[in-house]
Amino acid sequence: MKYFHQPVLLEEVIEYLNPKANQNFIDCTIGGGGHARAILEKIKPNGKLLGLDRDPKAIAATGENLKIYKNRLILINDSYKNIQEIIYGNKIDLQFNGILLDLGLSSAQISAEDERGFSFQADQPLDMRFGPDGSLTAAEILNKWPEQKLLEIFKNYGEEPRARMAAQKIVKQRAVKEFTTTLDLVELMDEVYGGGRGKLNPATKVFQALRIAVNNELENLSAALPKLLQILSRGGRMAVISYHSLEDRIVKHWFQDLTKDCICPKNFPECRCDHRQQADILTKKSIQPASAEIKANPRSRSARLRVMQKI
Ligand SMILES: C[S@@+](CC[C@H](N)C(=O)[O-])C[C@H]1O[C@@H](n2cnc3c(N)ncnc32)[C@H](O)[C@@H]1O
């Protein structure tokens, strides 16, 4: 399979992470290796990059794309949430000066060739797992989960305004015929929206919700951020690109907490937490792609970059 992905906010990521000769980096979501390649160039001649991806296809493609860097590139097919086990299990003895998380999906995963049902534009099996390490599929959620749980994920993970109607219709529909392919769901969401939904495909939000639920994306992100901070060297930087408000909110609030000396509830008369400032935020507001980038790569339009520096 041809693996293609245009890295988003590439110049900005490099400017903020500021990789220098012989430093080491972690790319937690290496995808097609676009950001990784730029970092590897900057950390020449001896800097190493640990590249992770939950998707074995991404790891295989990047191994091929970046083979000229093979002596400085460690590629591992695993989730970034297991970063500590990955580092200790593989006896990786490096100081890391920078960490990148570029969340979401690659263009290759959305393409018709992928066949995991990430895209509503091709008729594919309703799988949506980033990697074979997960067992839950989108079909299982649609065919087995109770209506209330469907409603919750559509509301909480998809911010889908017609979540209730969608959940009700799914439960009715599956009693007649189970959901097997993306087209089954696309047709149902067309019914939910009758006359269409402006520029947005009616299925956009429920696809997002299902993908987040299948891959446990928000929990993984929340659990991984503190582990990654521990691994980052003092003075090292962490950059996160998110593609929807749910992810961005997690990153923003976590970054904000890191800058505080106390995170006790406001009504506590005195500080009872041992929290101390651990980082400075380098991006006061999130960085968004310039209009030229959005024009050249429309998929970048929802990207938000936040960067912090460990103190
Ligand atoms: C937007 S793409 C990254 C693109 C990459 N920066 C590039 O330049 O090609 C996001 C990648 O994150 C991977 N991913 C999603 N969840 C993950 C997780 N928990 N651990 C590791 N990789 C994950 C996906 O498989 C996908 O390849």
Ligand as a Chemical Component Dictionary entry (heavy atoms), coordinates in Angstrom:
data_LIG
# 
_chem_comp.id                   LIG 
_chem_comp.type                 NON-POLYMER 
_chem_comp.pdbx_formal_charge   0 
_chem_comp.three_letter_code    LIG 
# 
loop_
_chem_comp_atom.comp_id 
_chem_comp_atom.atom_id 
_chem_comp_atom.alt_atom_id 
_chem_comp_atom.type_symbol 
_chem_comp_atom.charge 
_chem_comp_atom.model_Cartn_x 
_chem_comp_atom.model_Cartn_y 
_chem_comp_atom.model_Cartn_z 
_chem_comp_atom.pdbx_ordinal 
LIG C1  C1  C 0  -1.726 12.560 12.004 1  
LIG S1  S1  S 1  -0.926 11.022 11.921 2  
LIG C2  C2  C 0  0.758  11.425 12.181 3  
LIG C3  C3  C 0  1.447  11.902 10.950 4  
LIG C4  C4  C 0  2.925  12.162 11.106 5  
LIG N1  N1  N 0  3.223  13.248 12.002 6  
LIG C5  C5  C 0  3.596  12.423 9.743  7  
LIG O1  O1  O 0  4.296  13.429 9.617  8  
LIG O2  O2  O -1 3.410  11.609 8.848  9  
LIG C6  C6  C 0  -1.367 10.288 13.451 10 
LIG C7  C7  C 0  -0.791 8.908  13.678 11 
LIG O3  O3  O 0  -0.992 8.579  15.064 12 
LIG C8  C8  C 0  -1.140 7.187  15.157 13 
LIG N2  N2  N 0  -1.720 6.903  16.478 14 
LIG C9  C9  C 0  -2.974 7.115  16.916 15 
LIG N3  N3  N 0  -3.091 6.767  18.207 16 
LIG C10 C10 C 0  -1.875 6.336  18.596 17 
LIG C11 C11 C 0  -1.345 5.841  19.832 18 
LIG N4  N4  N 0  -2.102 5.744  20.917 19 
LIG N5  N5  N 0  -0.034 5.515  19.868 20 
LIG C12 C12 C 0  0.761  5.633  18.768 21 
LIG N6  N6  N 0  0.304  6.073  17.579 22 
LIG C13 C13 C 0  -0.988 6.424  17.501 23 
LIG C14 C14 C 0  -2.016 6.859  13.975 24 
LIG O4  O4  O 0  -1.910 5.498  13.636 25 
LIG C15 C15 C 0  -1.436 7.781  12.894 26 
LIG O5  O5  O 0  -0.470 7.128  12.133 27 
# 
loop_
_chem_comp_bond.comp_id 
_chem_comp_bond.atom_id_1 
_chem_comp_bond.atom_id_2 
_chem_comp_bond.value_order 
_chem_comp_bond.pdbx_ordinal 
LIG C1  S1  SING 1  
LIG S1  C2  SING 2  
LIG S1  C6  SING 3  
LIG C2  C3  SING 4  
LIG C3  C4  SING 5  
LIG C4  N1  SING 6  
LIG C4  C5  SING 7  
LIG C5  O1  DOUB 8  
LIG C5  O2  SING 9  
LIG C6  C7  SING 10 
LIG C7  O3  SING 11 
LIG C7  C15 SING 12 
LIG O3  C8  SING 13 
LIG C8  N2  SING 14 
LIG C8  C14 SING 15 
LIG N2  C9  SING 16 
LIG N2  C13 SING 17 
LIG C9  N3  DOUB 18 
LIG N3  C10 SING 19 
LIG C10 C11 SING 20 
LIG C10 C13 DOUB 21 
LIG C11 N4  SING 22 
LIG C11 N5  DOUB 23 
LIG N5  C12 SING 24 
LIG C12 N6  DOUB 25 
LIG N6  C13 SING 26 
LIG C14 O4  SING 27 
LIG C14 C15 SING 28 
LIG C15 O5  SING 29 
# 
